[in-house]
Amino acid sequence: MKMPLRVGIVLALLIATAAAVAMNAPRKMALEVGALAALPSTLAEWESVDLRFDEVVYEELAADDSLLRRYSSPDGESVWLAIIYHQNERYGAHDPLVCYRSQGWGVVDTGTVRLSWPHGDFDGVWTLVERGGSERLALHWWYTTGDLATGDRDSFMSRMAMSGIKSNLTFGAFLRVSTVVRDGDLEGAVRVLKEFSEVVLPELPGLFEVQEDSK
């Protein structure tokens, strides 16, 4: 009895996937808890102070590593940098808007800003939030295998999935930089976050080095 064409195609794809996995030795990230602290504490003229999330945030994120810092510039600007890292198919690609709203921030507006770095330009996503008469601007994107930085969650998830098939390696980092919006100056806040983000971006590949699994 002949095998139905559709079944044959599915089997062929499964065999090809298995062969690809077998030909690529399992790999893992050379990243231990606390390794994100290797990010320079001074970036250009920005000096930093290490901070901590509330304990409940660490529990909810269940991250493999995380970093929270406040960077300040000589001209009095301050930005808060958060990096949340997950590996081994723990995507961690949550919806940032959920985080803001759960902390009592109301979302006022959203948009994108073009960010440049050595691996190509991409659009980061900014969100203007308000609480108790105070406004903050947050800019976020994701970073993953193959030096992909993107503000598009679907692109991030697709790269994670393909990486898992090709090399048994999946990791992802969520990055957010935020600052206070002074006197309603949204354009100024966007400019500050763009400038700082483009200082941080070139540092990322060195933080997420890959090593061959010894097993």
C-alpha positions, 0 to 999 in steps of 0.5 A, a space after each residue: 500500500 502506498 504511503 499518502 503524500 502528506 505523510 511522506 512529506 511529514 516523515 521526510 521533514 522529521 528525518 531531516 530535522 533529526 539529522 540536522 540535530 544529530 550533526 550539530 553537537 549540543 551547545 550551551 551558553 557559557 553564562 552563569 548566574 551573575 555573568 551579566 554583571 560583566 557589562 561595563 559599569 562605565 559606558 562612554 560617559 555614563 556611570 552606573 549604580 547596581 540595583 535590585 528588583 523586588 524579590 517577588 519580581 525575581 520569583 515571577 521572572 524565573 530568569 537564568 540571570 538578570 541585571 538592573 542598573 541606573 546609569 547617569 551622565 555628566 549632564 544630569 540624565 539618568 536611565 535605568 537598564 534592565 536585562 532579563 536572560 533565559 536559556 534552554 527554551 525558556 523564552 522569557 518573551 513576555 509582553 512588556 505592557 503587562 509589567 507596566 500595568 501590573 505595577 500601576 502604570 497607565 500606558 499613554 502612548 507607544 511608538 518605535 525608534 530606529 536603533 543602529 549597531 554593527 549588526 544592522 539597524 532595527 526598530 526598538 519599541 518605546 512606551 510612554 507610561 504615567 502614574 501619579 502625575 509622573 511620566 516615564 518612557 521605556 524603550 525595549 527590544 529582545 536579543 538572541 542567538 546569531 546577534 539578532 536584536 529586534 523590537 518584534 516579538 514574533 521575529 525573536 520567537 522565530 529565531 529562538 525556534 530555528 536556533 533550537 532546531 539547528 544547533 540545540 541552542 536557544 537563549 534570549 534576553 529582554 532589554 529595557 531602558 527607561 527614563 523620566 520624562 521631564 516637562 512633557 518633553 517626549 522627544 528629548 526622552 526618546 533621544 536620551 534612550 536612543 543614544 544610551 541604547 546605541 552605547 549598550 548594543 555593541 557590548 551585548 555579543 561579548 556577554 553571551 558567548 557560546 561554548 561547546 557542550 563537553 558531554 
